[in-house]
């Protein structure tokens, strides 16, 4: 089997969780507390975590003097939770966010939207910790509070519904996510103009869910509508169209309608060239994607010059040892192999293997793939003994990367 690598990180659009800590403002803050808070936030944004923690702790000390129901206390606890989460200390963040929940629950009006904020934040943190059952519990409770206090169509209610849907998507529970994403779209359609840009995200999210469920016709309708809205708003050549074109290309590829893909990718190449310049690395990404589609359509004559140009762009922009070259080099070598241009494929496979080891590590799965590809070339060249050597190296990497491989022997 020949393995071909593509730039999936750029070719795919994922349904992402809109999870963020919501900060709420305080009226008439005391000068020292506000000063420490502003300084702490600024330092945190700059990545100066120790200094930020010192300032935010000073703000918390002041806030604790104002009483449990003063919003500045919640603000300070939340700021510190954000900091600890950014530092990779989720347990400390969880303790702080749980304190905010406890404070709200002891308030005269415990079922307030302020409690919903803290519940949402804690749910978001649990998602990052992969504590999905707890995250679901907190999101559902936040939604119930918001629906009662703010109404079912309130933007904050919809945000939490999106979070809950995203949680199910993270677990590949698409059937559970679908009614929530439908509700988000229906609410957005009801509260926005028919061509509002605010519809695009809801259309894309539901379409990507349908793609995952292999409901390709339904996904296509939504993605075409999202693209039309963006084209009307931005024009036909705006770089912000690339995401929508990408989504459609992925959909048709997943649905095995490959002949529909090249026009989309060709348009992406043109838009990228016009927006960023013909020698920009982003152009190379689209060229490599387009070449891969031509390879799948058994059109090597169209694919080869596209990859050659992609390689030239990356070498010029990033240097000859950039990790972004590993995919195009491998793909070009595979094309030469498939078209029996063995002498051209040989040095490319060798370069791919060496560069992949150098940039990704000797045991990376892409090294294994490159080794197997090269071994197949060597067999075509009647170098069976050399092929076995590379296949043995690939098997060793596979064993290293297989969980419990030692116990399975």
C-alpha positions as CSV (number, residue, x, y, z in Angstrom):
1,X,0.0,0.0,0.0
2,X,1.2,3.5,-0.8
3,X,0.7,6.1,1.8
4,X,0.2,9.7,0.7
5,X,0.4,12.6,3.1
6,X,-1.7,15.7,2.8
7,X,-1.8,18.9,4.8
8,X,-4.8,18.0,6.7
9,X,-4.5,20.7,9.3
10,X,-5.1,23.2,6.6
11,X,-7.5,21.1,4.4
12,X,-9.9,20.2,7.2
13,X,-12.2,22.5,9.1
14,X,-13.3,21.2,12.4
15,X,-16.3,21.8,14.6
16,X,-14.6,23.6,17.4
17,X,-15.9,24.2,20.9
18,X,-16.6,27.9,21.6
19,X,-15.3,27.5,25.1
20,X,-14.0,30.6,26.9
21,X,-14.1,32.1,30.3
22,X,-16.6,34.9,30.4
23,X,-15.5,37.9,32.5
24,X,-18.1,40.3,33.8
25,X,-17.5,43.9,34.7
26,X,-17.7,45.6,38.1
27,X,-19.2,49.0,38.8
28,X,-17.2,51.6,40.7
29,X,-14.1,49.4,41.4
30,X,-11.7,50.6,44.1
31,X,-8.5,52.0,42.5
32,X,-6.0,49.5,44.0
33,X,-8.1,46.4,43.0
34,X,-8.6,47.7,39.5
35,X,-4.9,48.6,39.1
36,X,-3.7,45.1,40.2
37,X,-6.4,43.4,38.0
38,X,-5.5,45.4,34.9
39,X,-1.7,44.8,35.4
40,X,-2.3,41.1,36.0
41,X,-4.3,40.7,32.8
42,X,-1.8,42.6,30.8
43,X,1.1,40.4,32.1
44,X,-0.9,37.3,31.5
45,X,-1.5,38.3,27.9
46,X,2.2,38.8,27.5
47,X,2.9,35.3,28.8
48,X,4.6,36.6,32.0
49,X,2.8,34.2,34.3
50,X,4.7,34.6,37.6
51,X,4.3,38.4,37.5
52,X,0.7,38.1,36.5
53,X,0.0,35.6,39.3
54,X,1.5,38.0,41.8
55,X,-0.7,40.9,40.7
56,X,-3.9,38.8,40.4
57,X,-3.3,37.4,43.9
58,X,-2.9,40.9,45.2
59,X,-6.2,41.8,43.6
60,X,-7.8,38.7,45.1
61,X,-6.6,39.6,48.6
62,X,-8.3,43.0,48.2
63,X,-11.5,41.5,46.8
64,X,-11.8,39.2,49.7
65,X,-12.2,42.3,51.9
66,X,-15.3,43.4,50.0
67,X,-17.5,40.4,51.0
68,X,-18.5,37.2,49.3
69,X,-21.2,38.8,47.2
70,X,-19.1,41.5,45.8
71,X,-18.6,40.9,42.0
72,X,-15.0,41.8,42.3
73,X,-14.3,38.6,44.3
74,X,-15.8,36.4,41.5
75,X,-13.8,38.4,38.9
76,X,-10.6,37.9,40.8
77,X,-11.2,34.1,41.3
78,X,-12.0,33.8,37.6
79,X,-8.9,35.7,36.5
80,X,-6.7,33.4,38.5
81,X,-8.5,30.4,37.2
82,X,-7.8,31.5,33.6
83,X,-4.1,32.0,34.6
84,X,-3.7,28.6,36.1
85,X,-5.4,26.9,33.2
86,X,-3.0,28.8,30.8
87,X,-0.1,27.6,32.9
88,X,-1.3,23.9,32.6
89,X,-2.6,23.7,36.2
90,X,-6.2,22.7,35.6
91,X,-6.7,21.4,39.1
92,X,-6.0,24.8,40.6
93,X,-8.3,26.4,38.0
94,X,-11.0,23.9,39.0
95,X,-10.7,24.8,42.7
96,X,-11.0,28.5,42.0
97,X,-14.0,28.1,39.6
98,X,-15.7,25.8,42.0
99,X,-15.4,28.6,44.6
100,X,-17.2,31.0,42.3
101,X,-20.1,28.5,41.9
102,X,-20.3,28.0,45.7
103,X,-20.4,31.8,46.3
104,X,-23.3,32.2,43.8
105,X,-25.2,29.3,45.2
106,X,-25.1,31.0,48.7
107,X,-26.5,34.2,47.3
108,X,-30.0,35.4,47.9
109,X,-30.9,34.7,44.3
110,X,-28.8,31.6,43.6
111,X,-30.3,30.8,40.2
112,X,-28.9,33.9,38.6
113,X,-27.2,34.5,35.3
114,X,-24.0,35.1,37.2
115,X,-24.2,31.5,38.4
116,X,-24.7,30.4,34.8
117,X,-21.4,32.2,33.9
118,X,-19.5,30.2,36.5
119,X,-21.2,27.0,35.6
120,X,-20.3,27.5,31.9
121,X,-16.7,28.3,32.8
122,X,-16.4,25.2,35.0
123,X,-18.0,23.1,32.2
124,X,-15.4,24.5,29.7
125,X,-12.6,23.6,32.0
126,X,-13.9,20.0,32.4
127,X,-13.9,19.7,28.6
128,X,-10.2,20.5,28.5
129,X,-9.7,17.8,31.2
130,X,-11.9,15.4,29.2
131,X,-14.3,15.1,32.2
132,X,-17.2,15.0,29.8
133,X,-19.9,13.8,32.1
134,X,-19.2,16.6,34.5
135,X,-19.0,19.2,31.7
136,X,-22.3,18.1,30.4
137,X,-23.9,18.4,33.8
138,X,-22.6,22.0,34.2
139,X,-23.6,23.1,30.7
140,X,-27.1,21.7,31.0
141,X,-27.6,23.5,34.3
142,X,-26.3,26.7,32.9
143,X,-28.6,26.4,29.9
144,X,-31.6,25.8,32.2
145,X,-30.8,28.9,34.3
146,X,-30.3,31.1,31.2
147,X,-33.5,29.9,29.5
148,X,-35.5,30.9,32.6
149,X,-33.7,34.2,33.2
150,X,-32.8,35.4,29.7
151,X,-35.0,33.4,27.4
152,X,-34.3,30.6,24.9
153,X,-33.1,32.9,22.2
154,X,-30.6,34.9,24.2
155,X,-27.1,34.9,22.7
156,X,-25.6,33.6,26.0
157,X,-28.1,30.7,26.1
158,X,-27.2,29.8,22.5
159,X,-23.5,29.9,23.4
160,X,-24.0,27.3,26.1
161,X,-26.1,25.2,23.7
162,X,-23.2,25.4,21.2
163,X,-20.8,24.3,24.0
164,X,-23.0,21.3,24.9
165,X,-23.3,20.3,21.2
166,X,-19.5,20.7,20.8
167,X,-19.1,18.4,23.9
168,X,-21.1,15.7,22.2
169,X,-19.1,16.1,19.0
170,X,-15.9,15.7,20.9
171,X,-17.2,12.3,21.9
172,X,-18.5,11.4,18.4
173,X,-22.0,11.4,19.8
174,X,-23.4,13.0,16.7
175,X,-27.0,12.1,17.2
176,X,-27.0,13.9,20.5
177,X,-25.4,16.9,19.1
178,X,-27.7,17.3,16.1
179,X,-30.8,18.7,17.8
180,X,-28.8,21.3,19.6
181,X,-27.0,22.5,16.5
182,X,-30.4,22.6,14.7
183,X,-31.7,24.7,17.5
184,X,-28.8,27.1,17.2
185,X,-29.4,27.5,13.5
186,X,-33.2,27.9,13.8
187,X,-32.7,30.5,16.5
188,X,-30.1,32.4,14.5
189,X,-32.4,32.3,11.5
190,X,-35.3,33.6,13.5
191,X,-33.4,36.5,15.1
192,X,-31.2,37.5,12.1
193,X,-31.7,38.7,8.6
194,X,-31.7,35.9,5.9
195,X,-28.3,36.9,4.6
196,X,-26.8,37.9,7.9
197,X,-23.1,36.9,8.4
198,X,-24.0,35.7,11.9
199,X,-25.6,32.7,10.2
200,X,-22.4,31.4,8.7
201,X,-21.0,29.7,11.9
202,X,-24.3,28.0,12.6
203,X,-24.6,26.8,9.0
204,X,-21.0,25.5,9.0
205,X,-21.3,23.7,12.4
206,X,-24.4,21.8,11.4
207,X,-23.0,21.0,8.0
208,X,-19.8,19.6,9.4
209,X,-21.9,17.5,11.8
210,X,-23.9,16.2,8.8
211,X,-20.6,15.4,7.0
212,X,-19.5,13.4,10.0
213,X,-22.8,11.5,9.8
214,X,-22.3,11.0,6.0
215,X,-25.4,13.1,5.3
216,X,-23.7,14.7,2.4
217,X,-26.7,16.2,0.6
218,X,-27.9,18.0,3.7
219,X,-24.4,19.2,4.4
220,X,-23.9,20.5,0.9
221,X,-27.0,22.7,1.1
222,X,-25.8,24.3,4.2
223,X,-22.3,24.9,3.0
224,X,-23.4,26.4,-0.3
225,X,-25.7,28.7,1.6
226,X,-22.8,29.8,4.0
227,X,-20.6,30.4,1.0
228,X,-23.2,32.5,-0.7
229,X,-23.7,34.7,2.3
230,X,-20.0,35.3,2.6
231,X,-19.7,36.0,-1.1
232,X,-22.5,38.6,-0.9
233,X,-20.9,40.2,2.1
234,X,-17.2,40.1,1.0
235,X,-17.1,39.6,-2.7
236,X,-15.9,36.7,-4.8
237,X,-12.1,37.0,-4.1
238,X,-11.8,37.8,-0.4
239,X,-9.4,35.5,1.5
240,X,-12.1,35.0,4.2
241,X,-13.9,32.8,1.6
242,X,-11.1,30.1,1.9
243,X,-12.7,28.4,4.9
244,X,-16.0,27.9,3.2
245,X,-14.4,26.7,0.0
246,X,-12.3,24.3,2.1
247,X,-15.3,22.9,3.8
248,X,-17.0,22.2,0.4
249,X,-13.8,20.6,-1.0
250,X,-13.6,18.3,2.1
251,X,-17.3,17.5,1.8
252,X,-17.0,16.4,-1.9
253,X,-13.8,14.5,-1.1
254,X,-15.5,12.6,1.7
255,X,-18.6,11.9,-0.5
256,X,-16.2,10.6,-3.2
257,X,-17.4,13.3,-5.6
258,X,-13.8,14.1,-6.6
259,X,-14.6,15.8,-9.9
260,X,-16.2,18.6,-8.0
261,X,-13.1,19.3,-5.9
262,X,-10.6,20.7,-8.4
263,X,-12.6,23.9,-9.3
264,X,-12.9,24.7,-5.6
265,X,-9.2,24.2,-5.0
266,X,-8.2,26.1,-8.1
267,X,-10.3,29.0,-6.9
268,X,-8.6,28.7,-3.5
269,X,-5.2,28.9,-5.2
270,X,-6.2,32.0,-7.1
271,X,-7.7,33.8,-4.0
272,X,-4.6,32.9,-2.0
273,X,-2.3,34.2,-4.7
274,X,-4.2,37.5,-5.0
275,X,-4.5,37.9,-1.3
276,X,-1.0,36.9,-0.1
277,X,1.2,36.7,-3.1
278,X,2.1,33.9,-5.5
279,X,5.1,32.8,-3.4
280,X,3.4,32.7,-0.1
281,X,3.5,29.3,1.8
282,X,-0.3,29.3,1.9
283,X,-0.3,28.9,-1.9
284,X,1.8,25.8,-1.5
285,X,-0.8,24.2,0.8
286,X,-3.6,24.6,-1.8
287,X,-1.3,23.5,-4.6
288,X,-0.5,20.3,-2.7
289,X,-4.2,19.6,-2.0
290,X,-5.1,20.1,-5.6
291,X,-2.3,17.8,-6.7
292,X,-3.5,15.1,-4.4
293,X,-7.0,15.3,-5.9
294,X,-5.5,15.0,-9.4
295,X,-3.5,11.9,-8.1
296,X,-6.7,10.3,-6.9
297,X,-8.4,11.1,-10.2
298,X,-5.4,9.3,-11.9
299,X,-4.2,12.5,-13.5
300,X,-0.5,12.5,-12.7
301,X,0.4,14.9,-15.5
302,X,-1.7,17.6,-13.8
303,X,-0.5,16.7,-10.3
304,X,3.3,16.6,-10.8
305,X,3.8,20.3,-11.8
306,X,1.5,21.4,-9.0
307,X,3.6,19.6,-6.3
308,X,6.8,20.8,-7.9
309,X,5.7,24.3,-7.6
310,X,4.5,23.8,-4.0
311,X,8.0,22.4,-3.0
312,X,9.7,25.4,-4.7
313,X,7.6,27.9,-2.8
314,X,8.2,26.2,0.6
315,X,11.9,25.9,-0.1
316,X,12.1,29.6,-1.0
317,X,10.0,30.9,1.9
318,X,10.9,28.5,4.7
319,X,14.2,26.9,3.7
320,X,15.1,23.4,2.4
321,X,14.8,21.7,5.8
322,X,11.3,22.9,6.8
323,X,8.9,20.3,8.1
324,X,6.2,21.5,5.7
325,X,8.2,19.9,2.9
326,X,7.8,16.3,4.1
327,X,4.3,15.9,2.7
328,X,4.9,17.4,-0.7
329,X,8.2,15.6,-1.1
330,X,6.6,12.3,-0.3
331,X,3.6,12.9,-2.6
332,X,5.8,13.8,-5.5
333,X,7.9,10.7,-4.9
334,X,4.7,8.6,-4.9
335,X,3.6,10.2,-8.2
336,X,7.0,9.3,-9.8
337,X,6.7,5.8,-8.4
338,X,3.2,5.4,-9.9
339,X,4.3,6.7,-13.3
340,X,7.4,4.4,-13.2
341,X,9.9,7.3,-13.0
342,X,11.9,5.4,-10.4
343,X,15.2,7.3,-10.7
344,X,13.3,10.5,-9.9
345,X,11.4,8.9,-7.0
346,X,14.5,7.4,-5.3
347,X,16.2,10.6,-4.0
348,X,12.9,12.1,-3.1
349,X,12.0,9.2,-0.8
350,X,15.4,9.3,0.8
351,X,15.1,13.1,1.4
352,X,11.6,12.6,2.8
353,X,12.8,10.0,5.3
354,X,15.7,12.0,6.4
355,X,13.8,15.3,6.7
356,X,10.9,13.6,8.5
357,X,13.2,12.0,11.1
358,X,15.0,15.4,11.5
359,X,11.8,17.4,12.0
360,X,9.4,15.0,13.6
361,X,11.5,12.4,15.3
362,X,12.9,9.0,14.3
363,X,9.8,7.1,15.6
364,X,7.1,9.3,14.1
365,X,4.4,7.5,12.2
366,X,5.2,9.5,9.1
367,X,8.7,8.1,9.1
368,X,7.1,4.6,9.0
369,X,4.9,5.6,6.1
370,X,7.9,7.0,4.2
371,X,9.9,3.9,4.8
372,X,7.1,1.7,3.5
373,X,6.7,3.8,0.4
374,X,10.5,3.7,-0.3
375,X,10.5,-0.1,0.3
376,X,7.8,-0.5,-2.4
377,X,9.9,1.6,-4.8
378,X,13.0,-0.6,-4.1
379,X,11.0,-3.7,-4.9
380,X,10.0,-2.2,-8.2
381,X,13.7,-1.6,-8.8
382,X,14.5,-5.2,-8.0
383,X,16.3,-4.3,-4.8
384,X,14.4,-6.7,-2.6
385,X,17.1,-7.0,0.1
386,X,17.2,-3.2,0.6
387,X,13.4,-3.2,0.6
388,X,13.3,-5.7,3.5
389,X,15.7,-3.5,5.5
390,X,13.4,-0.5,5.2
391,X,10.3,-2.6,5.9
392,X,12.0,-3.9,9.0
393,X,12.7,-0.4,10.2
394,X,9.1,0.5,9.5
395,X,7.9,-2.5,11.5
396,X,10.1,-1.5,14.4
397,X,8.5,2.0,14.5
398,X,5.0,0.5,14.2
399,X,5.8,-1.7,17.2
400,X,7.1,1.3,19.2
401,X,3.9,3.2,18.5
402,X,1.5,0.4,19.2
403,X,0.0,0.5,22.7
404,X,0.8,-2.6,24.8
405,X,3.0,-4.0,22.0
406,X,5.2,-5.7,24.5
407,X,2.3,-7.7,26.0
408,X,0.9,-8.6,22.5
409,X,4.0,-10.4,21.3
